[in-house]
Each structure stands twice: as structure tokens, then as C-alpha cells.
Amino acid sequence: MSDAEREALSARIANEVLGASESWTRRMFELGLQMRADGGGPVWDLSLGNPSLEPPQLWRQAIVDALRDEPPGMHRYMTNAGYPEVREFIAGREAARYGLDGLEAGDVVMTVGAAGAMNVLLRSVCDPGDQILVPAPYFTEYTNYAANVDAQLVPVPTGPGFSLDLAAIEQVIAANPNAARVLLLNSPNNPTGAIYSAESLDALAAMLNERVGERKRPFWVIEDSPYRDLVYPAQPGAEPDPVPSLLGRWPNTVLVTSHSKDLGLAGERIGYLVISPQARGRALLRRAASFCNRTLGFVNAPALMQRVLPRVLGRPEGRVDVEIYAQNCRRMAAGLRDLGFELPDPRAGFFLFPALPERLRATSSASDSTSGDIALTERLREHRTIVVPGTAFGVSEHLRLSMCVDASAVDGALEAFRAACA
């Protein structure tokens, strides 16, 4: 093979593996590093969803206690699905949360974060050529997860306020019912913060029962819910409503979550999946998920992180102060609305996904095909503020802003928006 052929092959592989979404993430990350290295003042980086709050003190004490009282062999291999006593604890907690009768430790697989759980599940249930439906906008790496199993990610439009569009979902299933295999639901959503209502989930379950309920191959719903414990009310002081789930509504539901956000442990990679006790093929999926956890290279979730969860979860001091993220989101949302941006009231997580004002959207001019969100991203960069264009999440003319930052970054970014939008 010639040098030119090797270079062309390398470029093709990089393009297929990395894709457009990775290039945006990489570009934003590298821009921030370069701008900081060059000096010239602070950089207001709203691009990465990297939790800014430190883990609670209770977690630190739990680590110390676990190491002080560690049983022999705690750091050796275990069953691939995780420690039985930890899985039993998780099963009891999730059963109480969602009113699930019959949920057992065997329905829980401890995983390397929610991303590990997603890849384990897709490898367990998908065949090459299957369709994986996802409401748009959506977390960009879903595209890569689908490609890992030779499946096709199919974006589905959403309704007002990024609510579920049941007619659009039904239309995609009806167009190719044998290929439609999985529906990914991310609620609270990244990038929008939207929470799918109980009424919409009831209607979704009824539609699925009519369309695919009797199908020989189960149609799976995978709920990606790492932000479900970062929920806050529209007004400070009120109690937030719990996040509804399809568990108990649609039998073939698997919930995946992690503690990257509510405990601030993104770097520790601890999460799990929960299979509905009503699922068809439940016993087989249990075995498949445990097997894939190993053969995908995760082997098992980190032992120490598993051990500390029962010591932390469910206690009032056992999570980060979500009100700090809420304050950032509310202040940024108010400032953006003053500039003409449109976005729902922040309700969960630490992302905002504002729609650009009409004056900032792309024109239909053939000489300039750059979307408005990309153009504004570039103008904000000139004011030392880094955001991600909505194009990276499947919906243009929006921006994704990460509010897991210091309060000074919110104020600095708002000033940059005022200047860039003038």
C-alpha cells in the first residue's frame, strides 16, 4: 500500500469513527484550551457538561469507611453484574420509587456509568440493520452507540417545548415495523432539560401496545435518566415533581442511570441498568447484559464505587446542591429571553437549549449556507465565550449551554451574548 493510500484510508477511518459530532466537541474543547493558553482574560466555557460541584462530604466519608472496613477480596473480580448485595439494595430502591412489584437483584446490572449501560443494552438487544428511534434533539453520542452495533439511529421530531410527538414516533414505527427495535428516551433531556410528562408516557405506552405489543421480537424502550435527581421547580422554594418513567407502563422498558451528576462522580464511572420485571425475555436479557458487560471490555463496575452507594443514596445530604445549578439556569434563561431567545423554564439538569431570535437565524441565501447557530457560536468565540451549536444535537438554530459553571461565568457569558447579539 502506498503512502497516499495509507493516508486516504486513515482519513476515511477517522471520518467514520469520529464524525461531525466529535469534531464539534473536539473543536470547542481545543478552542477553550488554546484561548486559556494564549491569555488575554477569562474564558467563559459553557460547552462541556462536566459537573462543577464537588461530591458531597457524605460520599467522602463513605469511601473512608469502606476502605477502613473493607472485607478480604473487595478489590478482586466479582460477578460481572456486580455485587449481589449492592444490586439487591438498588432493586429495593427502584421498586419503591416506581411501584414495581417483583423487581429483583437479578434485574440490576452495575455498569461503568450510564454510557456503559447503554452500550451493553444495545449490544444485547440489537441486530445489524435495526432502527433505534430517538426524539430530537438528542445526546450526540447516541449516533456512535448505534454504529457500534451496526444499527441505524433514526431522529424523530418533537412537539412544543420538546415534548414527545407520538404521531411522529408512530409514523416511523409504521413505516418499517420489523426494523424498529428500540426507542431511546432521555428524560430529563440533554440538551433541552425537558421532562416527559406522565400523560405523554401513558399515551406512548398505549400506542406501543397497539403497534408492537404482539410482535414476536420485543420492542424495547431504554430510558437514559442520569439527570432524574437534578430536578427543581420553576419557582424557588417549591417541591419538584418526581420524574415519570415508562417502568410499570410499558413492559419492555430498561432504565439506565449513573451518579455522575447527582453525586458529582463523572470521573468515577458508576451506574446501573434496571430491567422491568414485566419484560418479555427478562431472564435472557439478564444473562445477555451481564455477558456483554464483560465482553465489551468493562468486565464489571468499579468495586469501591459499588460498595459506597448503599451508604450514600437516599439520604438528604447524599447529593450535590441542585439549587446552585438551578440558579445558574434561571439567571441565564432570563438574560437570554431579554435578548429575544426562546426557551422553556429550566426544570432539571444543567443544560439550556435556547432557540435563536429570528434576526439571528440563517437566511436562505445560496451564497451563505452557514446556519445561524454556527455563526453565533463563532461570534461568541470572539467574545471569549464557548458554546455548542444545536446542529451538533440534530436541531439547528439553537445553542446548547452548560450551566455547571461558576456564577462569574454566567455573568461573563451574558455580557458576551449582549455584545455578540447587538
C-alpha positions, 0 to 999 in steps of 0.5 A: 500500500502506498503512502497516499493510500495509507493516508486516504484510508486513515482519513476515511477511518477517522471520518467514520469513527469520529464524525461531525459530532466529535469534531464539534466537541473536539473543536470547542474543547481545543478552542477553550484550551488554546484561548486559556493558553494564549491569555488575554482574560477569562474564558467563559466555557459553557460547552462541556457538561462536566459537573462543577460541584464537588461530591458531597462530604457524605460520599467522602466519608463513605469511601473512608469507611469502606476502605477502613472496613473493607472485607478480604477480596473487595478489590478482586473480580466479582460477578460481572453484574456486580455485587449481589448485595449492592444490586439487591439494595438498588432493586429495593430502591427502584421498586419503591420509587416506581411501584414495581412489584417483583423487581429483583437483584437479578434485574440490576446490572452495575455498569461503568456509568450510564454510557456503559449501560447503554452500550451493553443494552444495545449490544444485547438487544440489537441486530445489524440493520435495526432502527433505534428511534430517538426524539430530537434533539438528542445526546450526540453520542447516541449516533456512535452507540448505534454504529457500534452495533451496526444499527441505524439511529433514526431522529424523530421530531418533537412537539412544543417545548420538546415534548414527545410527538407520538404521531411522529414516533408512530409514523416511523414505527409504521413505516418499517415495523420489523426494523424498529427495535428500540426507542431511546428516551432521555428524560430529563433531556440533554440538551433541552432539560425537558421532562416527559410528562406522565400523560405523554408516557401513558399515551406512548405506552398505549400506542406501543401496545397497539403497534408492537405489543404482539410482535414476536421480537420485543420492542424495547424502550431504554430510558437514559435518566442520569439527570432524574435527581437534578430536578427543581421547580420553576419557582424557588422554594417549591417541591419538584415533581418526581420524574415519570418513567415508562417502568410499570407502563410499558413492559419492555422498558430498561432504565439506565442511570449513573451518579455522575451528576447527582453525586458529582462522580463523572470521573468515577464511572458508576451506574446501573441498568434496571430491567422491568420485571414485566419484560418479555425475555427478562431472564435472557436479557439478564444473562445477555447484559451481564455477558456483554458487560464483560465482553465489551471490555468493562468486565464489571463496575468499579468495586469501591464505587459499588460498595459506597452507594448503599451508604450514600443514596437516599439520604438528604445530604447524599447529593450535590446542591441542585439549587446552585445549578438551578440558579445558574439556569434561571439567571441565564434563561432570563438574560437570554429571553431579554435578548429575544431567545426562546426557551422553556423554564429550566426544570432539571439538569444543567443544560439550556437549549435556547432557540435563536431570535429570528434576526439571528437565524440563517437566511436562505441565501445560496451564497451563505449556507452557514446556519445561524447557530454556527455563526453565533457560536463563532461570534461568541468565540470572539467574545471569549465565550464557548458554546455548542451549536444545536446542529451538533444535537440534530436541531439547528438554530439553537445553542446548547449551554452548560450551566455547571459553571461558576456564577462569574461565568454566567455573568461573563457569558451574558455580557458576551451574548449582549455584545455578540447579539447587538 
